[in-house]
Structures are given as C-alpha cells and as structure tokens.
Amino acid sequence: MINKKFLDALKKDYQANESERRQIISASNGILFEAKKTIFSLQRQDFKTAETKITEMEKALANLEKRFGADRLKKEGAYKAAAEEYLEGKTFYLIIKKKEINPSAGLSLDYESYLGGICDLIGELVRYATNQAAKGKFAEVAKIKKAAEDIMAQLIDFDMTGYLRTKYDQARGHLRKLEQMAYEIKMRIGK
C-alpha cells in the first residue's frame, strides 16, 4: 500500500510543477514571438523598434528568472527556445551595429542558448546581406561576410555535438551562401 500523505505530497508537488510549467511556457511563447518581431525589424533596418523589443525581452527573461529561478527555467523546452531566439535577435542587432557580442547582463543564460543563437545568427546575416545586395550596397555585403567568417572561425574550436552540431552545420551552410554571394558580386561588378 502507498502512504496517503506521501501520495498527497506528490500530487501537490506535481500540480505546483505543472502550474509553473504552464506559466513558463506562456511567458516564453511571448518572448519567442517578440524575438521574431525583433529579427524582422532588424531585417527592415528599423533599429528603434528592435532596441525596444530587445529591452522588453530582457525584462521578461529577468522576470522569469526572478519568479522561477534559472535552474527551473532550463528544464523547459519553451524557455530554452525563447532564450535562444532572443540571443539570435540580440546578436544580430550587435553585429549590424558593429558591436561586440558579450553576455547579456543580468541574465543567467547557458552556453547552449548562446551557441544556438549565434549559429542561427549566420542565417539572418545571409538574409540581411541579400537585402543589402538588392539595394546595391555591396561593401556592406563584404562586411557581413567578414563578420560571419570571424564568428565561424571561433565556433570551429568548440567541436560541437548533438543539437548544437546540427546548428553549427546549418551555420556553415549559411556561410557558404555568403561566400557564393560575395563571389557573384565580385564577378558582376569586377572589383
């Protein structure tokens, strides 16, 4: 037989965990949505909107950490996806603004979130470079390619595995697209 008090305690813990889980998922989905809007704003060079959204996401992430603790949050896939997407948007912003990528102050984000976000950043740089090339801003394409090459040169030392290896391989594929774009521009304009 099972001790009824023990079972009641398990039920209480389970229900508390499920309540937290639903709250974390709901808040994380909001952050994920805002991160996607941030990236879209950056692609359109709407920096004011992007900066506002980055600040809002940082406040929301800090609020989640305060409410639930970083260790609890890292157990939820929705939170991890939101943190990674936030970092993709933030690092994309930093690269476009020619700033250095550093840890996000006041947030306890793990290496998987950072590395996943940075790998995904390379794909956004391809889209951004494509938009710049369409506007005839070929020098900007060269700068973007150089930034992506510099990032990938650093990431190669990680020898990533699993999920992060998939992200890294996708980033390598995106870098090849940038290289091809730069080559085609050079062939067309002869510089």
C-alpha positions, 0 to 999 in steps of 0.5 A: 500500500502507498502512504496517503500523505506521501501520495498527497505530497506528490500530487501537490508537488506535481500540480505546483510543477505543472502550474509553473510549467504552464506559466513558463511556457506562456511567458516564453511563447511571448518572448519567442514571438517578440524575438521574431518581431525583433529579427524582422525589424532588424531585417527592415533596418528599423533599429528603434523598434528592435532596441525596444523589443530587445529591452522588453525581452530582457525584462521578461527573461529577468522576470522569469528568472526572478519568479522561477529561478534559472535552474527551473527555467532550463528544464523547459523546452519553451524557455530554452527556445525563447532564450535562444531566439532572443540571443539570435535577435540580440546578436544580430542587432550587435553585429549590424551595429558593429558591436561586440557580442558579450553576455547579456547582463543580468541574465543567467543564460547557458552556453547552449542558448548562446551557441544556438543563437549565434549559429542561427545568427549566420542565417539572418546575416545571409538574409540581411546581406541579400537585402543589402545586395538588392539595394546595391550596397555591396561593401556592406555585403563584404562586411557581413561576410567578414563578420560571419567568417570571424564568428565561424572561425571561433565556433570551429574550436568548440567541436560541437555535438548533438543539437548544437552540431546540427546548428553549427552545420546549418551555420556553415551552410549559411556561410557558404551562401555568403561566400557564393554571394560575395563571389557573384558580386565580385564577378558582376561588378569586377572589383 
